[in-house]
């Protein structure tokens, strides 16, 4: 019996090509990109090529890409860097209640520093009303941070409204987008979308953990928060984790064509919805307008933690929400005003290009078995 992995929004299996590239850079081309000898020069070429690969994926310039340790560091760099750089021009920061904790916890710290933080509430679908965005952005707003895709329910937030609202308010705000769940899955172009800062991560697209990137639009200044030897143009100094960066770039090169894969995911998502409709009392939280890679639903009267363990025993791996929450109740579902019993029975499926309808069939059959067995025990 082979495993079924439906937890790809937490992390993905590293594709073979990226894994091979990491090994090559660890055992063959292992020089320091800053070294002034031939091995260093070869390593520097790998770094340059990787930067160009990531930049091309989002239609950016090479010099706008800064490598980090992942989405969390990228978000921290963007928020602290932008807020501190623009402090003299205003005090207001606008974000949402459904952001990743790497954004929400950073905003809490900025609030302790004296910034005014406004968090917008989602509607019942897990999206942010456009009018709420327009009303929240005022002339003293210096930063707006909004995820592109919510990591728990898959809602695609109306990020296109933000630059318009900033301009209409005459605000000096920079616009940051957490694109960790969207990068490689949606046709994002930050320059076209008037995004100033954008966070990305490798391990959501079949690359290695421990590496990501921050897009910083040319001409935008953010304050650095670590200091060292000048790598990454002093935005994120320190010897680059070149093997991970090269693996990240290789994962980008292996990405399927975006629209084609979106169509396949929509078909898989729709098929899963049809199969879940066979369950008595199942409630689907994710709308069909969201990212089809993510499907959140309440399974019934059995707690999600209990279902997770049952499914895991059958080598089926799903989640109850964000992996970073460590089993705590979902702040996203709570912000959507869902009842506590619904939240407690919610599972999140997140798909990748390796998943199939046959896996959905087996998952639903085992889930039916779990609900029948566990309800009788209760």
Buried (B, 14 or more C-beta within 10 A) or exposed (E): EEEBBBBBBBBBEBBEBBBEBBEBBBEEBEBBBBEEEEBBEBBBEBBEEBBBBBBBBBEBBBEBBBBBBBBBBBBBBBBBBBBBBBBEEBBBBBBBBBBBBBBBBBBEBBEEEEBBBBBBEBEEBBBBBBEBBBBBBBEBBBBBBBBBBBBBBBBBBBBEBBBBBBEEBEBBBBBBBBBBBBBBBBEBEBBEBBBBBBBBBBBBBBBBBBBBBBBBBEEBEBBBEEEEEEBBEEBBBEEBBBBBBBBBBBBBBBBEEBEEBBEBBBEBBEBBBEBBEEBEEBBBBBBEEBBBBBBBBBBBBBBBEBBBEBBEEBEBBBBBBBBBBEEEBBBBBEBBEBEEEBBBBBBBBBBBBEBEEEBBEBBBEBBBEBBEEBEEEE
